[in-house]
């Protein structure tokens, strides 16, 4: 499954590396979650929500991660 997301992972990870306050944290975390990397997704979401507390997708992703766990 990782092969499906390689391009998007590279894109979102590099964007987040360049700008840690980027709003791409939610889609990156969703890819991590779909790949079963829940702890990585939680870390990205928690940091992203600290930077963007108004972002509903961040909270939704957090809820899905906790539900999966």
C-alpha positions as CSV (number, residue, x, y, z in Angstrom):
1,X,0.0,0.0,0.0
2,X,2.9,2.4,0.6
3,X,3.7,2.4,-3.1
4,X,0.3,4.1,-3.7
5,X,1.1,7.0,-1.5
6,X,4.8,7.5,-2.2
7,X,4.3,10.6,-4.3
8,X,1.9,12.2,-1.8
9,X,4.1,11.3,1.1
10,X,7.1,12.9,-0.5
11,X,5.2,16.0,-1.3
12,X,3.5,16.5,2.1
13,X,6.6,15.5,4.1
14,X,8.8,17.9,2.2
15,X,6.3,20.7,2.4
16,X,6.0,20.2,6.2
17,X,9.8,20.1,6.5
18,X,10.1,23.4,4.6
19,X,7.3,25.0,6.6
20,X,6.4,23.4,9.9
21,X,3.3,25.6,10.2
22,X,1.9,24.3,6.9
23,X,-1.7,23.2,6.7
24,X,-0.7,20.0,4.9
25,X,-0.4,18.2,8.2
26,X,-4.0,16.8,8.0
27,X,-3.6,15.1,4.6
28,X,-0.2,13.8,5.6
29,X,-1.6,12.4,8.9
30,X,-4.4,10.8,6.9
31,X,-2.0,9.0,4.7
32,X,0.0,7.8,7.8
33,X,-3.3,6.6,9.3
34,X,-4.3,4.7,6.2
35,X,-0.9,3.0,6.2
36,X,-1.3,1.9,9.8
37,X,1.2,4.4,11.1
38,X,-1.0,5.7,13.8
39,X,1.6,7.1,16.2
40,X,3.2,9.1,13.4
41,X,-0.2,10.4,12.4
42,X,-1.0,11.4,16.0
43,X,2.3,13.3,16.3
44,X,1.8,15.2,13.1
45,X,-1.9,16.0,14.0
46,X,-1.0,17.2,17.6
47,X,1.6,19.6,16.3
48,X,-0.6,20.8,13.4
49,X,-3.5,21.4,15.7
50,X,-1.2,23.5,18.0
51,X,-0.4,25.7,15.0
52,X,-3.9,25.7,13.6
53,X,-6.5,25.2,16.3
54,X,-9.3,26.2,14.0
55,X,-8.6,23.4,11.5
56,X,-11.5,21.0,11.6
57,X,-9.8,18.4,9.5
58,X,-7.0,18.1,12.0
59,X,-9.5,17.3,14.8
60,X,-11.4,14.9,12.6
61,X,-8.1,13.1,11.7
62,X,-7.3,13.0,15.4
63,X,-10.6,11.4,16.2
64,X,-10.2,8.8,13.4
65,X,-6.7,7.9,14.8
66,X,-8.0,7.4,18.3
67,X,-10.9,5.4,17.0
68,X,-8.6,3.1,15.0
69,X,-6.4,2.6,18.1
